[in-house]
Amino acid sequence: MSYSGLTTIKGKKHLWLQHVGYVPAKPIESFKKGDLLAYNYGETGKIVSVKKVTPKFYEVTVISNKKKYTSRVKKGSYKPYFRKR
């Protein structure tokens, strides 16, 4: 089994994160304000906004470690997330 890229486990998509393991993933279009993105080494980022800026790209704004980051993500891209408890 490969430790990189998108992997299907029990019918659900997962991504491998360093120092964390396999984490559930979903397409960028299905994220909403308040969801937690997962990063390597257990870091997280809380989504502040997800906006469609072109037909093929979304602009995602995340707060992580009290800093705000904005990035463009291609439609259909899978991102790892932590489930709310």
Sine and cosine of phi, psi and omega as CSV:
sin_phi,cos_phi,sin_psi,cos_psi,sin_omega,cos_omega
0.00,0.00,0.70,-0.72,-0.02,-1.00
-0.99,0.13,0.54,-0.84,0.01,-1.00
-0.97,-0.25,0.51,0.86,0.06,-1.00
-0.54,-0.84,0.43,-0.90,0.02,-1.00
0.99,0.15,-0.01,-1.00,-0.05,-1.00
-0.98,0.20,0.76,-0.65,-0.03,-1.00
-0.79,-0.62,0.63,-0.78,0.06,-1.00
-0.99,-0.15,0.84,-0.54,0.03,-1.00
-0.82,-0.57,0.87,-0.49,-0.02,-1.00
0.79,0.62,0.65,0.76,0.08,-1.00
0.99,0.16,0.06,1.00,0.00,-1.00
-0.85,-0.52,0.55,-0.84,-0.03,-1.00
-0.98,0.21,0.67,-0.74,0.03,-1.00
-0.67,-0.74,0.46,-0.89,0.12,-0.99
-0.85,-0.53,0.52,-0.85,0.02,-1.00
-1.00,0.02,0.80,-0.61,0.08,-1.00
-0.89,-0.45,0.65,-0.76,0.01,-1.00
-0.89,0.45,0.69,-0.72,0.05,-1.00
0.92,0.40,0.17,0.99,0.02,-1.00
-0.81,-0.58,-0.75,0.66,-0.07,-1.00
0.95,-0.30,-0.40,-0.91,-0.01,-1.00
-0.97,0.23,0.72,-0.69,-0.03,-1.00
-0.78,-0.62,0.65,-0.76,0.02,-1.00
-0.85,0.53,0.53,-0.85,0.00,-1.00
-0.73,-0.68,0.47,-0.88,0.07,-1.00
-0.58,-0.82,0.35,-0.94,-0.03,-1.00
-0.91,0.41,0.50,-0.87,-0.08,-1.00
-0.86,0.51,-0.49,0.87,-0.02,-1.00
-0.90,0.43,-0.41,0.91,-0.08,-1.00
-1.00,-0.05,0.00,1.00,0.07,-1.00
-0.98,0.21,0.53,-0.85,0.01,-1.00
-0.76,-0.65,0.22,-0.98,0.05,-1.00
-0.84,0.54,0.74,-0.67,0.02,-1.00
0.99,-0.16,-0.26,0.97,0.03,-1.00
-0.93,0.36,0.41,-0.91,0.00,-1.00
-0.96,-0.28,0.89,-0.45,0.14,-0.99
-0.99,0.17,0.58,-0.81,-0.01,-1.00
-0.96,-0.28,0.59,-0.80,0.03,-1.00
-0.77,-0.64,0.15,-0.99,0.05,-1.00
-0.84,0.54,0.47,-0.88,0.04,-1.00
0.90,0.44,0.38,0.92,0.10,-0.99
0.99,0.16,0.11,0.99,0.05,-1.00
-0.93,0.37,0.48,-0.88,0.03,-1.00
-0.73,-0.69,0.32,-0.95,0.09,-1.00
-0.63,-0.78,0.75,-0.66,0.00,-1.00
-1.00,0.00,0.80,-0.61,-0.03,-1.00
-0.96,0.28,0.80,-0.60,0.03,-1.00
-1.00,-0.09,-0.64,0.77,0.03,-1.00
-0.39,-0.92,0.47,-0.88,0.11,-0.99
-0.73,-0.68,0.91,-0.42,-0.03,-1.00
-0.82,-0.57,0.64,-0.77,0.10,-0.99
-1.00,0.10,0.90,-0.44,-0.07,-1.00
-0.98,-0.20,-0.44,0.90,0.11,-0.99
-0.62,-0.78,0.15,-0.99,0.03,-1.00
-0.86,0.51,-0.39,0.92,-0.06,-1.00
-0.92,-0.40,-0.08,1.00,-0.08,-1.00
-0.74,-0.67,0.54,-0.84,0.10,-0.99
-0.90,-0.43,0.52,-0.86,0.11,-0.99
-0.95,-0.30,0.86,-0.52,-0.07,-1.00
-0.92,-0.40,0.80,-0.60,0.06,-1.00
-0.94,-0.35,0.78,-0.63,-0.10,-0.99
-0.78,-0.63,0.60,-0.80,0.15,-0.99
-0.96,-0.29,0.83,-0.56,0.03,-1.00
-0.62,-0.78,0.76,-0.65,-0.03,-1.00
0.80,0.60,0.68,0.73,0.06,-1.00
0.90,0.44,0.29,0.96,0.07,-1.00
-0.87,-0.49,0.52,-0.86,-0.01,-1.00
-0.98,-0.22,0.78,-0.63,0.00,-1.00
-0.83,-0.55,0.66,-0.75,0.04,-1.00
-0.84,-0.55,0.70,-0.72,0.03,-1.00
-0.58,-0.81,0.41,-0.91,0.08,-1.00
-0.99,-0.16,0.71,-0.71,-0.05,-1.00
-0.78,-0.62,0.71,-0.70,-0.02,-1.00
-0.94,0.34,0.64,-0.76,0.03,-1.00
-0.83,0.56,0.69,-0.73,0.01,-1.00
1.00,-0.02,-0.13,0.99,0.03,-1.00
-0.95,0.33,0.67,-0.75,0.05,-1.00
-1.00,-0.07,0.69,-0.72,0.04,-1.00
-0.82,-0.58,0.62,-0.78,0.02,-1.00
-0.97,0.24,0.51,-0.86,0.00,-1.00
-0.59,-0.81,0.39,-0.92,0.12,-0.99
-0.98,-0.21,0.70,-0.71,0.02,-1.00
-0.95,0.30,0.57,-0.82,0.07,-1.00
-0.95,0.32,0.64,-0.77,-0.03,-1.00
-0.95,-0.30,0.00,0.00,0.00,0.00
